[in-house]
């Protein structure tokens, strides 16, 4: 590791902020491939232009911030990614914490074709505590 490599934690107001990062390769109307990120349990194609990401973490109380972006192989492809429904599962409860990534360019949902260079990446800053 380089000598001047900075591993400081981000400064935030509040307690117990968890940074969740991951990515997956869209696969048209099929299950995405190559999900990465230690917090990701699975990624599934839900319907046209929608993917459900299931997290390993339980006890997430709220999303403080969310960033999602796409790396695409083709030029001039209109992509508008956003966070859809977030299902919060408290600590000690059954079920999974999930969220939807949605692609809706021009207001209509659309799939993203499979390509070795197509990747959707996201970063979530989530609160694990009710204390702010």
N, C-alpha and C positions, 0 to 999 in steps of 0.2 A: 504494500500500500504506500502511495506517495507520502513523504514526510509531512507535507502541509495539507493533507486531506482533512476536511472539516466534517466531523460526525456529530455536531451539536444538534440537539432536538429543536424543533421549531418553537418559538415563543408564542404562546396563546394566552388569552385571558380565560381563566377557568381551570377546571380540573379534569383529568383523565381523558385527554384527547387522543384518539387512536387514528393514525394515518394508514389508510388501506389503499394499496396500489395494485393494479392488475391490468391484464390485457387478454384479448382473445382474437382469433382470426374468424371473421364472418364467413359463412359458407352458404350463401344464397338462402334457400328455404330449408336448410338442414342444420343439425347441431353444429355450433362453432367448434373449431379445432384449436389445439394448442393454448388452452387457458394457462396463464401464468400469474403468479402472486400467491404468497403463502397463506393469505386470508381467504382465498377462493376455494370453495368446496366443489362447485360446478357452474357451468354456463350452458343454458339451453335456449334454442330458438323457440320462442313462444308463439308468434304469429308474424305476419308480414312486417318487417322492420322493427321487431321487438325481440329482445333477448332478456331472459331472466338470469340474474347472477345470484347464486346462493353462497353465503359466507359461512365460514367455520365459526365465526365469533357470535356468541349470544350476549345479551346484556347491553347492546347498543341502544341508547336512549333517543338520540337525535342526530341528524346530519347537520353539521355546521356549515360545510362547504362541499361542493362537488365539481369536478372538472372532468370532462370527457372529450376525447378528440379522436380523429381517424387519420390513419396513414393509408393512402390509396394509390394503387398502381396506375390507374387511368387518369388522364387529364380531363378537365372540364366536367367532373362528376359533382353534382349538387348533393351535399350531405349536410343535414342539420341534426346533430345528436343532442339528446337531452335526458335528464333523469325522469323516469316515470314513477310508478307507485313504489313506495318503500314500506316493507313489512318488518316491524320491530318485534323482536322476541326477547323478552326480559330474561335475566339470569335465572337459572333454575327451571325455566319453562320448557315445554317440548316444542318441537317445530324448528324452523330455520329462519334466519334473518335473510331477507331477499330484497333486491331492488331491480327495477326494469331500466334497461338502456333502450331508448327509442330513436329511430332515424325517421324524421318527417320533413324532408325537404319540400318547400312549397306548401306545407300543410297536409300532405298525404304521406302515410307511412310507406317505406320502400326498403326492400332487402338490399344488401350489399353482396355482390358476387364473390365467390371464392377466388382468391388469387394469393400466391405466395407472399406478395407485398401488401396485402390488405390487412390492417390491424386496427382494432378499436382499443384504446387505452383509457384508463380512468384513474383518478385519485379522489379519495373521499376523506374528509376530516370529520370524524364522528365522535360524539360525546358518549362516554360510558357512564357518566354520572349525571344525576339530576341537579347537582350543585353547579352553579355558573361562576 
